[in-house]
């Protein structure tokens, strides 16, 4: 049963990332590192039904949920390009963030248990989705293009549901232009 995440709310902030506490900005805007922070709440949907239900048995049901924050990334990078007068290259290229550092965080923000028996809720792990590969405007091959987040959730008992997750994704990287990411 596929589990998808519908964005309930999402916010972002982007700013130049200094190379040191008193670092001088690079002369070339293409060498500037950017700090992007994305926060939000996602509604878990299983087969178009809200929530992920636990197992019938008194055992943990474990699932990996992958979700994209690409709408916020695109909004932030478009803002960045407008704010700093950065022109995209010719052709079918879109802005992307080629990462040098990252720190995702995910937690359960809404769960429900109907009953008095033992139930449980867990976030076991979180990580970035596998990176996409792209080609930058200068022709360099990029192997670390950000695509989203994965989270391992667990719920115990068939009268227990996980409804929402909250997240914060902190990214540092270079502005790049790549063909549309599939």
C-alpha positions as CSV (number, residue, x, y, z in Angstrom):
1,X,0.0,0.0,0.0
2,X,1.7,3.2,-1.1
3,X,1.9,6.0,1.4
4,X,2.1,9.6,0.2
5,X,2.6,12.9,1.9
6,X,0.3,15.9,1.2
7,X,1.8,19.1,2.3
8,X,-0.3,20.9,4.9
9,X,2.0,23.8,5.4
10,X,5.6,24.6,4.3
11,X,7.9,27.6,4.9
12,X,11.4,28.4,3.8
13,X,14.2,30.9,4.3
14,X,17.3,31.3,2.2
15,X,20.4,33.3,2.8
16,X,24.1,33.4,1.8
17,X,26.2,31.0,3.8
18,X,29.5,32.6,4.9
19,X,32.6,30.5,4.4
20,X,33.9,31.6,7.8
21,X,32.6,33.9,10.6
22,X,34.2,37.0,9.0
23,X,34.3,35.6,5.4
24,X,34.2,37.8,2.4
25,X,31.6,36.9,-0.2
26,X,33.0,35.3,-3.3
27,X,33.5,37.5,-6.3
28,X,31.5,35.1,-8.6
29,X,27.9,34.6,-7.5
30,X,28.2,31.0,-8.9
31,X,30.7,30.2,-6.1
32,X,28.4,31.4,-3.3
33,X,27.1,28.8,-0.9
34,X,23.5,29.2,0.2
35,X,21.8,28.1,3.4
36,X,18.2,27.0,2.8
37,X,15.9,25.9,5.7
38,X,12.6,24.3,4.9
39,X,10.0,23.6,7.6
40,X,6.6,22.0,7.3
41,X,3.8,19.6,8.2
42,X,2.8,16.7,6.0
43,X,-0.4,14.7,6.1
44,X,0.2,11.0,5.7
45,X,-2.1,9.4,3.1
46,X,-2.5,5.6,2.5
47,X,-4.5,4.8,-0.6
48,X,-6.1,8.3,-0.4
49,X,-7.2,7.7,3.2
50,X,-5.7,9.9,5.9
51,X,-3.4,8.2,8.3
52,X,-1.2,5.1,8.5
53,X,-2.9,2.4,10.6
54,X,-1.0,-0.1,12.8
55,X,-1.0,-3.8,12.4
56,X,-3.9,-6.1,13.5
57,X,-1.4,-8.0,15.7
58,X,0.4,-6.5,18.7
59,X,3.4,-5.9,16.5
60,X,5.0,-2.8,15.0
61,X,4.2,-1.9,11.4
62,X,7.2,-0.2,9.9
63,X,7.1,1.9,6.7
64,X,9.4,4.2,4.8
65,X,7.8,7.4,3.5
66,X,9.5,9.6,0.9
67,X,8.4,13.1,0.3
68,X,9.4,16.1,-1.7
69,X,10.0,19.6,-0.6
70,X,10.8,20.6,-4.2
71,X,8.0,23.3,-4.4
72,X,9.7,25.2,-1.6
73,X,13.1,24.6,-3.1
74,X,11.9,26.1,-6.4
75,X,10.2,29.0,-4.7
76,X,13.4,29.8,-2.7
77,X,15.7,29.5,-5.6
78,X,13.5,31.6,-7.8
79,X,13.4,34.3,-5.1
80,X,17.2,34.0,-4.8
81,X,17.6,34.5,-8.6
82,X,15.4,37.5,-8.6
83,X,16.9,39.0,-5.5
84,X,20.5,38.7,-6.8
85,X,19.7,39.2,-10.5
86,X,20.9,35.7,-11.5
87,X,19.9,34.7,-15.0
88,X,19.2,31.1,-15.8
89,X,21.1,29.5,-18.7
90,X,19.4,29.0,-22.1
91,X,17.5,25.8,-22.7
92,X,15.3,23.7,-20.5
93,X,17.1,24.1,-17.2
94,X,15.7,24.6,-13.8
95,X,17.4,25.9,-10.6
96,X,18.5,23.2,-8.1
97,X,20.7,23.1,-5.0
98,X,23.9,21.1,-5.3
99,X,24.5,20.1,-1.7
100,X,27.7,20.3,0.4
101,X,25.9,19.9,3.8
102,X,22.5,18.8,5.0
103,X,20.6,18.1,8.2
104,X,17.0,16.8,7.9
105,X,14.8,16.3,11.0
106,X,11.4,14.6,11.1
107,X,8.9,13.9,14.0
108,X,5.4,12.6,14.4
109,X,3.1,15.6,15.0
110,X,-0.2,13.9,15.1
111,X,-1.3,10.4,16.1
112,X,-4.4,8.7,17.5
113,X,-5.1,5.6,19.6
114,X,-8.6,4.4,20.0
115,X,-8.7,2.0,22.9
116,X,-7.0,1.1,26.2
117,X,-4.5,-1.5,24.9
118,X,-0.9,-0.9,24.2
119,X,-0.1,1.2,21.2
120,X,3.0,2.9,20.0
121,X,4.3,5.5,17.6
122,X,7.8,6.1,16.3
123,X,10.1,7.8,13.9
124,X,13.1,5.4,13.6
125,X,15.2,7.3,11.1
126,X,15.3,10.1,8.6
127,X,17.6,10.9,5.6
128,X,17.6,12.6,2.3
129,X,16.2,10.9,-0.8
130,X,18.9,9.6,-3.1
131,X,20.6,12.5,-4.9
132,X,19.7,13.3,-8.4
133,X,22.3,13.8,-11.1
134,X,22.4,16.9,-13.2
135,X,24.6,19.0,-15.4
136,X,25.3,22.5,-14.2
137,X,25.1,25.5,-16.6
138,X,28.9,25.4,-16.9
139,X,28.8,21.8,-18.0
140,X,30.0,20.3,-14.7
141,X,28.3,17.0,-13.7
142,X,26.5,17.2,-10.4
143,X,26.0,14.1,-8.3
144,X,24.4,15.7,-5.2
145,X,21.3,17.5,-6.3
146,X,18.7,17.6,-3.5
147,X,15.4,15.8,-4.2
148,X,13.6,15.4,-0.9
149,X,13.4,13.4,2.4
150,X,12.7,9.8,3.5
151,X,11.5,8.9,7.0
152,X,11.0,5.5,8.6
153,X,7.9,5.5,10.8
154,X,6.4,2.8,13.0
155,X,3.0,2.3,14.5
156,X,1.8,-0.5,16.8
157,X,-1.7,-1.8,17.2
158,X,-4.7,-1.7,14.8
159,X,-6.4,1.0,16.8
160,X,-3.5,3.4,16.3
161,X,-2.9,5.8,13.5
162,X,-0.1,8.2,12.5
163,X,-1.7,11.2,10.8
164,X,0.9,13.9,10.4
165,X,4.7,14.4,10.4
166,X,6.6,17.7,11.0
167,X,10.0,18.4,9.5
168,X,12.9,20.8,9.2
169,X,15.4,20.3,6.4
170,X,18.6,22.4,6.6
171,X,20.6,22.5,3.4
172,X,23.8,24.2,2.3
173,X,24.9,24.2,-1.3
174,X,25.6,25.9,-4.5
175,X,22.9,27.2,-6.9
176,X,23.0,25.0,-10.0
177,X,20.9,24.7,-13.1
178,X,19.9,21.2,-14.2
179,X,17.5,19.6,-16.6
180,X,14.1,19.0,-15.0
181,X,14.4,16.4,-12.2
182,X,12.1,13.4,-12.7
